[in-house]
Amino acid sequence: MIINGGDNLTKETIKILRVAIYLRLSDEDRNKANANDDSESIKNQRNLLMGEVNKHEDWIIYDEYCDEDLSGAGTYRPEFERLIEDCENGKIDIVLCKSQSRFSRDMEVIEKYLHNKFIEWNVRFLSFTDNADTNNLGNKKSRQINGLVNEWYLEDLSNNIKAAFDVKMKNGEFISPFASYGYIVNPKNNNELIIDEEVKENVKEIFNLYLIGYGYQAIAKQLNERKIPCPSLYKHLKGYKLNVISSRNIEDIKWSHNAIKTILTNEIYIGNLIQGKRTTVSYKNKKIVKKSKNRWVRIQNAHEPIIDMNTWNGVQAKIMNNSRACTKTGMVHIFSGKVYCLECGHYLKKNCTQKHEYLVCTSTRNGYDDCINKLSIRFDFLENLILEEINKIFSKYYDIEKLKKGSLNSFKSNYQGKIDSLIKEKKLLMRKKENKEKYLKTLYKDRVDGIISVKEFTTLQADYLKSDDKFDELIDDIDKKIEVLKSKDSIKRNNQSIFEKYKKIDKLNKIIVDEFIDRIEIGSLNKETSGRNITIKWNFNI
């Protein structure tokens, strides 16, 4: 902008420079400031910059841009984006900040705008406290050094925060803002969970319904019919501000298949606290990524459980068997996930006629028709057979005196050897992973020392990252196998409690079948004898 002095003024013209002042206050500033220190406040920044503008008669304020509670990293800042847009459109001559770090702590942003785009757009950058001035070619290196120092500060701050959270998690302290359904954060201690008495019975009911044969959808339907609020709606009604991603209004969200499954598989209900499942890509990239299971922080007995271990183990074993609910009733039959063909190994599916229910091999469903076990078996026949066999075991092994003394040793678990073997395999993989990490550090040192080129380092680093991901996948797979075996092992170790619970069984149900039986194998029908080979694999050795 040019102002002409007129006849009574000098012929000299004054170029008026349009100044944008950028102000920023972030959370880290608030945390550092003491009660009597307002040096980082927006008001103080504004006064400081306005005083600088007033010293120059050729400067006028074009606009003020202010971002509060936002980090100086390369994340989105609304007013910062507006400032950049105005600079690009030629509306601004000078960008004035208290310090270069107010503009950005991200070295990439500093290089992009201060040393490239602003020069292209003919915009000058000035900062008050650290004397950054893009018109002064001599202090470019100092601006770059300041940019590096500011970025290192961000990285150190991020690492320190993560380290503090890791310590809290490893100490069994709860660090999330919201507790899982069934628990609330202790009002006297933000890092402790206590049972939510209002809904704990709902959690227990979900576990019990699943044990007696209800599927996920059937449980959800029952809760919805009784107008019991689902977890997100319950928290909303309690006044919690949740970021719920749904096409429905939060008041219309109901219990679902996934909500039930999440509760049934969450160890929080047996007193275990699992945290650190996710992280961000980096302190600059806030994209959420899942961490491998072996990197989760699991603390046992961190708080009071809602579900007892017998119930939990029974539910997990049932989930492992992948039992499917009947589409009509929403319930699974008592032998679901237990009955297989002795001839081909496929599972037996339950079908119905007007008169009877029966089980038939599903081999033909997979494109094969070579199984000799084509004839079905009556469901009630198998039910009576299993009931008879269970009661035979009771008549043979039930001894109340031995039970009282705890000396019933006829039943032994046979899973511990497999678990120990998997643990050894996991330790071996962990050692290989550690050796790979040492290898990466050596690569980095070779790159710094100039022994290998950047291209060679990048290639070798990519190979390392692929193998590291593979190790994590293998370790996760072993952890899953160990969980399955531990669940089955726990059931087998509960045999004494089973014998204390029952003396004779008059009718089978899903819970009893799951407690006693691991697998039933049905052979083909012998047409001459009209008999079948039926093998029962118990949850114990007898």
Secondary structure as GFF3:
##gff-version 3
##sequence-region A 1 542
A	DSSP	beta_strand	2	3	.	.	.	ID=ss1
A	DSSP	beta_strand	14	15	.	.	.	ID=ss2
A	DSSP	beta_strand	17	25	.	.	.	ID=ss3
A	DSSP	alpha_helix	27	32	.	.	.	ID=ss4
A	DSSP	alpha_helix	42	54	.	.	.	ID=ss5
A	DSSP	beta_strand	59	68	.	.	.	ID=ss6
A	DSSP	alpha_helix	78	88	.	.	.	ID=ss7
A	DSSP	beta_strand	94	97	.	.	.	ID=ss8
A	DSSP	alpha_helix	100	103	.	.	.	ID=ss9
A	DSSP	alpha_helix	107	109	.	.	.	ID=ss10
A	DSSP	pi_helix	110	117	.	.	.	ID=ss11
A	DSSP	alpha_helix	118	120	.	.	.	ID=ss12
A	DSSP	beta_strand	124	127	.	.	.	ID=ss13
A	DSSP	three_ten_helix	137	139	.	.	.	ID=ss14
A	DSSP	alpha_helix	140	170	.	.	.	ID=ss15
A	DSSP	beta_strand	183	185	.	.	.	ID=ss16
A	DSSP	beta_strand	193	195	.	.	.	ID=ss17
A	DSSP	alpha_helix	200	211	.	.	.	ID=ss18
A	DSSP	alpha_helix	216	225	.	.	.	ID=ss19
A	DSSP	alpha_helix	231	237	.	.	.	ID=ss20
A	DSSP	three_ten_helix	250	252	.	.	.	ID=ss21
A	DSSP	alpha_helix	257	264	.	.	.	ID=ss22
A	DSSP	three_ten_helix	267	270	.	.	.	ID=ss23
A	DSSP	beta_strand	273	275	.	.	.	ID=ss24
A	DSSP	beta_strand	278	280	.	.	.	ID=ss25
A	DSSP	beta_strand	288	290	.	.	.	ID=ss26
A	DSSP	three_ten_helix	293	295	.	.	.	ID=ss27
A	DSSP	beta_strand	297	299	.	.	.	ID=ss28
A	DSSP	alpha_helix	309	320	.	.	.	ID=ss29
A	DSSP	beta_strand	339	341	.	.	.	ID=ss30
A	DSSP	beta_strand	348	352	.	.	.	ID=ss31
A	DSSP	beta_strand	357	361	.	.	.	ID=ss32
A	DSSP	three_ten_helix	363	366	.	.	.	ID=ss33
A	DSSP	beta_strand	377	378	.	.	.	ID=ss34
A	DSSP	alpha_helix	379	397	.	.	.	ID=ss35
A	DSSP	alpha_helix	400	405	.	.	.	ID=ss36
A	DSSP	alpha_helix	416	448	.	.	.	ID=ss37
A	DSSP	alpha_helix	454	492	.	.	.	ID=ss38
A	DSSP	alpha_helix	495	501	.	.	.	ID=ss39
A	DSSP	alpha_helix	510	516	.	.	.	ID=ss40
A	DSSP	beta_strand	517	522	.	.	.	ID=ss41
A	DSSP	beta_strand	534	538	.	.	.	ID=ss42
###
